[in-house]
Amino acid sequence: MMSRLAEQTQAEQSRGAQVALVATLGLLPFLDEIGADAGRVMGPAGIDASRLNGASEGSLALSAYVDMMERAAKISRCDNFGLRYGRQFPASSHGLVGDIALAAPTIGAALRQFVDLFPLHQEASQVGLRAEGGLLRLEYRILDWRIFDRRQDAELTIAMFQNLLRHAFGPGFVPEEVHFEHPNPGHCGEHEETFGAPVYFGQCTNAIAFRPRDLNRAMPGADAGKFSRLLAEACMRRLPRGAVPLAERVRGEIRARLPDGYPPMEEVADALGVARWTLQRRLGEAGLSYSDAVQQVRQALALSYLSLPHLSISSIGQLLGYAELSPFSRACRRWFGAPPEQVRAERLCGKKTV
């Protein structure tokens, strides 16, 4: 008999996390502008490009959306595709969630509602606003470990967040710093030009950090009546939050912490809101140990990072939580039967590494 956990996991996987189709607004003209074929970009995601327009409703699988952005970067040969697409994405084009933020009475209310209601726009994702070191951080990350390559999505989302903050605080808004989960792409001049601030890669989450300002200041388009109506609509339309199976959430938390070293189980359990023994038990029910989960994450990330020629072998080891190069080299031999240099050579010349 299938356990309740297994039944829940199967149901979640069959549906898959969704993202509102409004997230593709402006994509067609942007693809045309950079000379990329929309059919090649959208077709594999199951989107009929000819029917996509500003009034499009509905949703698509988040995994397909993220993959579509990665594919667009490859097809257009525009390595900073997500950054450029997000940079031109207007603050008024975030659908219902964005409309609520823009109609909010104050900047603080706008940010709080945007954070709280973001799962209505995109499931299996986490958006938060928190204070740290004298700064406010608007943070974003996808929780689902299975959505693996997601650089383009991260960069377009943080660029979109900046547009929202500029709408709220004024066109002169400049953050203090910007963080991204993914490794440095090897050329960050355009990133720093876009944000007007230092950009850091290989961080635990994606975030735009800024000095606290007057959050009680009125939003430029504050409209109490519209705000109230849209909030009522949001309550009526609340989508499921796209729950991610526990084992995948664990891998996601591990991934976020690896640059700081081997992530203690207690930290991951705290992040998930469960006791350590509960985490161990539930992982066991899923046929997984914590140490196995760490190794799976490291192995998968190693293959991804070794495909990026601008990253040194030693920096990859650090991103995977190894304090020294030798344990990373031993791990590569155990996983792939070859040292990291050989694995990289095979990946770059198109040979498959098992």
N, C-alpha and C positions, 0 to 999 in steps of 0.2 A: 504493500500500500504506500502511495506517495505521501511524504510528510507534508505538514502544513507549510513549512519553510520552502520545500521543493515546489509545491503548488504555487506559492506566491512568486517565487523566482521565475517559474515558467510563464506565468501570466505577465509579469513585468517585461520579460524578454520578448514575448510575442507581440506586445504592443510597441515597445520602444519609446524612449523619450521623444517629445515633439518640440518643434519651434514654430512660432507663428509665421505664416508665409509673408507677412509684412516685412520680415527681416530681409527679403530680397528686393525691396523697393529700390529703384534706381539702378538695379544690377544690369538690366538689358542695355540701357544707353551707355553705362560705364564699360561694359564688355565691347560694345561697338566702338567706343572712343579709343580703346587700346588695341583694337583689331583682333579680338578673340571671338571665335565662333560660339555663339550661345548654345547651339544644339549640342556641341561636343562637351560643353561645360555642364549643361543641365540635364541632358539626356540620361546619363547613367544614374542620376538622382531621381528619375521618374517624373521630371517636371517638363511640361510642354511649354517651351519658351514662347511660342506664338500666342499663348493664352495668358501670359503673365502681364499684369498691368498694375497701376497704382491702387486699384480697387480690389486686388486679389485678397480673398479670405481663405480661411482654412489653415492647415499646418502641414509640415512634412517632417520626416524623421530627422532628429537632430544629427545623428551620425551621417545621414546623407547630405545634410546642409554643410557640415564641417568638411566632409570629403569634397563637396562641390567647390568650396573655397580653395582647398589645396590643389584641386585639379585645375581651377582657373589660373592659379599662379603658374603652373607648369605649362599649360596651353598658351597662355599669353606671354610666357617667358618674362613675366614681371614678378621678380622675387618678393617685392614688397606690395603685392596685390592687395592683401587684406588691409594694410595700413592706408593705402591710397583710397580704397573703396570706403573705408570707415571715415576717412578725413572729409569726404564730400557728402557723407550721410547726414542730412539735416536733423536737428533736434526734434522737429515736428513729425518725424517719420518713424516713431516707435510704436505705432498702433495705440490701442487702448491704454496701455501702461504709460506710454509717453504723453498721451493727451491728458491723463490724470495729473502727471507731474507738472505739465505746463500750465494747467488751470489751478494748481494748488495756491493757497493764500500766501504762503511764505516759501523761501528757499529750503528751509529746514523741513517743512511738510512735504515739499516736492521730493527731496532726497529720501525721506523716510518711506513715502508711498512707493517710490520707484524701486527701492530695495525690497520692500515687503511684497510687492505685486509682481516682481520680475518672473517668478515661476509661472505666472499666467502667460507670459510672453515666451519663455524658454524653460523647459523642464530639465531635470537632472543637472541643474546648475546652481551655483551659489553666488549671490551678490550680497555684499555687506558694506557697512559704513562704520569705521571704528577709529578711535583716537589712538595715536601712538607717537611718542617722541615729539609732542607739540604740533603734530600734523593730523589732518583727517585723511583717511585712506578709503577711497571707493574701490572695493576689491571685486574680482570676478574670477571664477574658474568653473570648468565643467567637472562634475563629480564622477561621471561615468568613466572608469579606467579604460573601458573597451573603445572609447573614442580617443584614439591614440595620437595621431598626428593632427595637431590643432593650432599650429602657430598662426596661420592666417586668420582664423576665427578670433584668437586672442588679440591680435593687433587691430583688427577692424573694430572689435568691441571696445577696447580702451580708447581708440580714436573717437568712436561714437560717444563714449562717456565724456570725453573732453568737449565735444560739441554741445552736449547737454549742460555742462558746467559753464561754458562760455555764454550760453543763452541765459543762464540764471544770473551769473555774476557780471556779465558784460564781455565784449569782444577782447578786452585787455587781459582776461584771465590767463594766467600761466601757472602750471603746477610747479611744485618743488622738485619732484622726481617721479619717474614712471618705472614700474617693475613688470617683468614678464617671466613666466615659467620656463619657456623654452631657452635653449642655449643662444648665445650671441650668434647672429647669422653671418658675422664676419664683415658687416658694413652697416654701421648704425648712424651714419651721418644724417640720413633722411629721417630716421626716428627722432633724433634730437632736434632736428629742424621742425618737424611736425609738432612736437610737444613744447619746444622751447625750454627743455629741462634735461638734466642727466637721465639716461635710460640704463637700467640695470637688468641683466639677463640671468637665467638660471636661478630665479627666486622661487619662494614657496607658493606664490600665487601671482596673478596679474593684478596690478593696482595702479591707480593714479592718486598721488599724494599731494595735498595742498594745505596752505595755511588756513586755519579757521577764520572765517569772516563772519559778517552779520547774517546768521541763518534766519533771523526774524525779519529780514528785509523782504518786501513783497516781491513775488515773482512778476516778471514783466507782463505776463498775460493772465494774472490772477482773475478768476471768475468763480465766485462762491457757488452760484447756481449750477454751473456746468460741472464744477468739481464734485458737488454732491450727487448729481445725476450719474456721472461716470463712475463714481465709487459704488453706487447702487448696482450699476450694470456689471461692474467687476465682481461683486459678491454673487450675482446671479450666474456669471459665466465662469467662475473659478474652475480651472482645469485641474485634474490630478497633478500632483507634483512630480510625477515621473520617477517614482521611487526606484532607487538603484539597489540591486541585491547587495547584501552586506559584504560578501567576499570582494565584490568590485569596489565598494566604498573603501574597504581596507586597503586595497591596492592603490586607490587614488590618494589616500592619506599618506601612504608610504612614499609614493612618487613625489609628493609635495615636500617631504622632509629629507629626502636623500642627500641633497647638496650639503646638509649640515651633518652628515654622518649616518651611521646605522640608526634608524628611528626606533626609539624604545616603544615597546608595546603599550606601556602605560599612556604615552602621549597620544597614540592612535586611538586607544580605547576612550580617553577623555574627549578627543575630538568628535567621536561618534556618540558620546553620551551614554556609554555602557561601562560596566566594571570589567576589569581585565579578565577575570574568570569567566564572565559571560561571553566576552569576545572569543576566548579560547574554545569554549563549548560550542558556540555557533559556527565558528570556523571548522571545528571538528565535524559538525553535522553536515557541512558542505564538502567534507573530504579534504580539508586544507589545513596545514599548520601555518603559524605566523612566519616562521623562518622560510618556509617554502614560498610564501607570498612575497617576501622580500627578494628572494632569489629570482622569482618570475619577473618581478618589476625590473630588477637590475639587468637581467638577460635581455628583455625586450628593449629597454632603453639603450643598452649597449649596441645592439644592431642598428637602431635608429641613429645614434650619435656617430657610430663608425662610418656611416654613409655620408657624413658631412666633412669634407676634406679639410676645411679650415680649422676644425677643432683638433688640438693636439691630443695625443693618447693620454698624457698625464692629466689634462683638463677633463677629459671624459671620465677618467677614474675618480676625480674629485666630484664631478656631477653625480656620480653613482654612489657617493658616500664612502669611498676608499681614501684613507689618509695617505697611503703610499701606492706607488705604481705596481709593486710586486704582487700584492694580493689581487689586484684587478687582472693582471696577466695570468695568474693561476686560475682565476675564475673563468676567463675566456677559454683557456685550454680545457677546463672541465665542461663548459657549455658547448663549445664549438669544435673542440679538438685541435685548436690552433691558437697562437698568440694573437693579440689584438692587431698588430701590424699586418699579419697575413689575412685576418678576417677583413680588415679594411680594404686591402688590395683586391680581394675577391669580390667584395661588395661593389667597389668602384668600377671593376671591369665587367660587372654583370653576372658573375657566377653566384649561384645560390649557396648561402651558408645555412647549414642545418642547425 
